[in-house]
Amino acid sequence: MNLTAELLQHKPYLQLYAQAMSLEHFQLVSTRKGSHCIAHRLPDGHSKTLASKYDPVQEAERMIANQLPDLQAQQIVLVSGLGNPYVFSGLTDKLQPNQICIAIDHRFDLTVYVCQTWSDPGWRRWIQRKGSHVFSGPAGIALYQRYLDALPAEGLGGIRTLIHPGSYQQNPGFYDEQIQLLKQTIQARFSDMLTRFRFERTWIHNALINSCLLPDADRTPAALRTLVTTLNQWQGALQGLPGVLVSAGPSLRYSIESIRELKAKAFILACDTALPVLLQAGISPHGVFTLDAQKHSTLHFKGAVQMQEIILFCDLVSHPGVYRVCEPARIIFSATARPRQTIDGRTELQSTAGTELVESMHGPVAWLQSGGSVATSAFDLLRYLGCASILLCGQDLAYTWRQIHSVGVHHYQKWNAAIQRLQGLEAINEAIVQKRETFQARGIDAMPITADYVLEIYRHWFIDSAKNIDVPVYNLGYAGHQIPTAMRPADVSQFIQDLPALSADHSIASIFGIPPVNMHFGGPVPNVTGGKTHRIKAVLDKRMIQFLDQLRAVADSAALIKDWQLFIQQWPFMEVIARRIQVYVKRNQTKLDADRIEQLYQKRLTEALQDLVRQLDRSLLRILRQDV
C-alpha cells in the first residue's frame, strides 16, 4: 500500500483513492526489458498495455527529456495521464523542493490502482513530496479546481505540461479542458497580482476618503445620513423583482428599445460605462454601479444631469470624484471580497485592503464578489438585492463587429477629437483591437466573433456564477459571445412582453426611499477651528486619526524595517503595500543578500508610504476646505 496512514494524514484528500473497489481489470505485466507496465483487461478477454511493452522506463525518460528540457523552479508541472507511472521517478529528481507538480487522469479506477499497488520507489517519493498532487474522477477534479483557485501567483512562473500520449489519446477532450483550466487560472492569478501591484495603494486611499462620507451619528449631518448608506441595509430589497444588468458591449445600442420597455417591469442597473448610452437615449436607469478607482471613471458621469432619480452604487475603492460630478438620489457603498477555498476545504475571504479599518469605524459593509470587472460586481449586486431573475443586456464579452464598446460611451467622445482626414473612428477602434491577443469564438447567433483571453476570463466567471446562483439568468443581448448557463429566449420581445409590470408597491423609489427632491452631496462639513492637525481630528474617526498618525511616523522613520513590522501588527491590511517587494525578493532570493534585501525594503517602502501620506493629506485638506 502506497497510501500509508502518515501520508493520508499529510494529504487527507488522497483518502479518495484509498477506497475499496474492484480493480481486477488492471494487472501488472512484465516487459521485455524486465520492468513492469500496467495492462487493462478488456471485456472481450484481451489485454491492452497502457505504456510501452518493450521499455516503459526509457519511454518515461524520453518523455521528460523531450517535453521538459529546461524546467525552471517556479513553473507548475502538469502530468496528463498515469498510464506510465515511471514518469514520476524521473520527475522527482528533476523537480525543485516544494515545486508544484500535478498529475491528472480521466480514469478514476486507474488512479486508485496506481495509488494502492504501484510499488516503484520513484512513485512513492513523488507522492510523498510536498507540492505533488494527483486528481481524477469527479470528486478529484473538483478538488483540482479548488486547488487551482487557492494558488497564489507570487511564486509562480508559468506552466509546463508532460503528456503521456497513450493516456491522452483515450480522452483528449478531458486533458485539453484541464490544461486550459490551469492556463486560464494562472493568467487570472497573474492579472490579479499585477492589478493589485498597480492599484492597492490607490484602493486604500479611496476607501479611507470615501469612508468620510459614510454616516456617523456624531459628525455627519442628519440630512446626509439619510442619503448615504452601506449595502448591508438593503439585502433582499428587490425580492421577487427581475433585475436587468446593462453593460456597454457593442450590441447595446440595439437593445435600447428592449431596455426602455423593461424600465416599467424590472430594476434596471447600468454599469457606469453604459450610463451615457442610456441617458442619450432618454432612459434613466434605476441604479448605476461604479467600481474603478481611477479618475477617468468620472468621465462616465460628466454631464449626467439626469441622475436625480438614479441610485449610485459605489465600491469603497471607487474614485471619490464620481459623486462630486453628479448628484444622485442616493449613494450606497459596498466592498469587494473574493472567497477562496483552500485544498483542505477551508474558505478564506480575500477582502480589499482598507475595508477592515472602515468597518471598525462605521460597522459592517456588505461585500460583493468581483470577477475583475464592473459588470461582474454589478451581477453579484443584483443577486445580493434578491432579484428573482437576472436579465443581461449588452453583455457581449467579445469585440462584436470588431468594436470594443457601444457607440455613445465616453471613449467615442475622446476619439472624436483625434479624428483626421485619414483616420476615422473605425481606424482608431481597429487599432485598439489589433493590440489585443484575440481569437475567433462562437457568437450567440452561431457566427464567428472576436474575443480575447481577458474577456474569456470574464465569460467563464459569468458561466460559473449563472450556474451557481438560485435564480434564472437570461441573456437578452442582441449579439455577443455565448454564455451557456444563461438562457436565451427564442423570442426576446415576447419574453419582455410577458413580464408583469411593477406595481405601485414595488416602485423603486419607494423601496429605496428616494426623496422627491434631490439633495446636494457637496455641502460643507461642520465648521471646525484650529490648526491643520486639530481640524482633521475634529472631523475624522478616532481610529482614522490613530492610523494616520502612525502612518506618518513610520513613513518618516529611519529604522523603517523594525517600525514597519510593528506598524503592520496593528494594521495588518497595510502589509499589501510591501507585497510587490516581497514577490521580487521571493523570485530573486538566490541573487540577493540580506543587506540588499534591507536596502530594497528601506527604499521602496519609504517611497510607497510617503506617497500614500501625500495623497491622503491632499484629499483630507480638500474635505476640510470644500466638501465631503
Secondary structure as UniProt FT lines:
FT   HELIX           5..10
FT   HELIX           12..18
FT   TURN            24..25
FT   STRAND          26..30
FT   TURN            32..33
FT   STRAND          36..41
FT   TURN            43..44
FT   STRAND          47..49
FT   HELIX           56..67
FT   TURN            69..70
FT   TURN            73..74
FT   STRAND          76..80
FT   TURN            85..86
FT   HELIX           87..94
FT   TURN            97..98
FT   STRAND          101..105
FT   HELIX           108..117
FT   HELIX           121..128
FT   TURN            130..131
FT   STRAND          132..136
FT   HELIX           137..149
FT   TURN            154..155
FT   STRAND          159..163
FT   HELIX           165..168
FT   TURN            169..170
FT   HELIX           172..211
FT   TURN            212..213
FT   TURN            217..219
FT   HELIX           222..225
FT   TURN            226..227
FT   STRAND          228..230
FT   HELIX           231..234
FT   TURN            235..240
FT   STRAND          242..246
FT   HELIX           250..255
FT   HELIX           256..262
FT   TURN            263..265
FT   STRAND          267..271
FT   HELIX           272..274
FT   HELIX           275..280
FT   TURN            281..282
FT   STRAND          287..290
FT   HELIX           295..301
FT   TURN            302..303
FT   TURN            305..306
FT   TURN            308..309
FT   STRAND          311..315
FT   TURN            316..317
FT   TURN            320..321
FT   HELIX           322..325
FT   STRAND          330..341
FT   TURN            343..344
FT   STRAND          347..351
FT   TURN            353..354
FT   HELIX           355..362
FT   STRAND          367..368
FT   HELIX           374..384
FT   TURN            385..386
FT   STRAND          389..393
FT   HELIX           400..402
FT   TURN            407..408
FT   HELIX           410..416
FT   TURN            417..418
FT   TURN            421..422
FT   HELIX           425..434
FT   STRAND          438..443
FT   TURN            444..445
FT   STRAND          448..452
FT   HELIX           453..468
FT   STRAND          473..475
FT   TURN            484..485
FT   HELIX           492..497
FT   HELIX           504..506
FT   HELIX           508..512
FT   TURN            521..522
FT   HELIX           532..539
FT   HELIX           542..555
FT   HELIX           560..570
FT   HELIX           572..578
FT   HELIX           579..587
FT   TURN            588..591
FT   HELIX           594..625
//
